Amino acid sequence: MTNKLFLLKFSYRNLWRFPKRTFIMLASLVIGTGFIIWNLNFSESGSKEMMKKFLAQYQGRYHITHSKYYDVENRKLFNNYKTITDEDISDKTLFTTTSRRVTAPVFASGQSKTLGILLTGLDVVQETKICSLYKMIRGGRFLEPQGHREIVLGKRLAERINVKLGDEVAVIGQAIDGSIANDLLKVVGFLDLGGGDLEESLAFTQISTAQDLMVLQPETYHQRVSFDMEHETYPDLKGVAVTSWREILPEISVSVHFIDRFTWLISIIIMVVISLGLSNTLMITFFEREQEFQSLNIIGAKTSWITTSLMIELLLLGTIAVIFGDILGFIFTWICNIHPVDISLFTGGKSIIMGGMVMQPTVRLYSVPKYYWQVPVMIFFFLGLTMIYPMIRVIRRSKNAI
């Protein structure tokens, strides 16, 4: 125990024999650790915040549907003949964070053109409580809860079929009983989705209107869309399917996954660059102490004892660095939580179009606990690699090594 304590004191003393050099190495590790933690927090918080804002506009975090509503291989395909009712959902507590929808693939005909669109019937009262779609009205108004046979169109869709507020749009499709579904709906508002693709392919009406169009019973619908943005877990329901946004929007899920993995790759590259600089500095330091090592060998110190002391020096350096690096990363993450990062600096001042809908580019950072131990583990791993080559050179050059 006394020998180990002496070895620890000896290593700590040697660490500060060259205080300026040690401070530079320590500063590079602290700043590198802090930046990597902040960067990973930024990446994950950014992904979550952007997805929350995006999903809260229209898509929702998950859909509760008939087990055969969505195609197993491709969630872009769905069977409009498969419906559900509230009785099919065992967990009634989900009703407060979900909204009923009826979907109707139809043709919409205006004054100059007829286009295929997806007409969605909304439970207007519930949608305005939990969904932010109504906030995107830029002309006219949103659907009235007690209204009937009203329609809200994307701005680009309205321009393409040449309709104005107050005009009527003819919608034609197929009802679930096999008959021809057709109706005239009055245009009451336009949605500004930032000019994305969804702006010319979506239209919305009251759920009662869509049920009448599709010849559905008042208690029957296609989807319950969840807007619970605080919990990432999905309910386990029997008899119905729960489909996450990642399955419904695989292209966006892949992009988010790629960004997260790419951020880790950048972090590793940063650590490799720092490690190369540390390796060069350590090699210079060890060579300057070559006579000291030889003297220690002469008085009886084994090479293994000297090697252990050098490893302890690096361990102490790394421990101090990751502690202060964790603190630095937490402080900057906390600051960016109070003052969200405006990433319009990186987008030329423009909003972001995601999945056909506009997103405001601001990110509020949150600390992700796992990064405060994963990053230190990575730091110690690279520090270990950094020390290998300098130590081999020192051992080989030690003429009196025992």
Secondary structure, DSSP 4 states (H G I P E B T S, - for coil): -HHHHHHHHHHHHHHTSSHHHHHHHHHHHHHHHHHHHHHHHHHHHHHHHHHHHHIIIII-SEEEEETTTB-SS-TT-B-TT--B-GGG-S-GGGGGGEEEEEEEEEEEE-SS-EEEEEEEEE-HHHHHHH--GGGGEEEE----TT--SEEEEEHHHHHHHT--TT-EEEEEEE-TTSSEEEEEEEEEEEE--TT-GGGGTEEEEEHHHHHHHHT--TT-BSEEEE---S-------SSEEEEEHHHHSHHHHHHHHHHHHHHHHHHHHHHHHHHHHHHHHHHHHHHHTHHHHHHHHHTT--HHHHHHHHHHHHHHHHHHHHHHHHHHHHHHHHHHHHS-EEGGGGTTTPPEEETTEEE--EE-----TTHHHHHHHHHHHHHHHHHHHHHHHHHHH-TT--
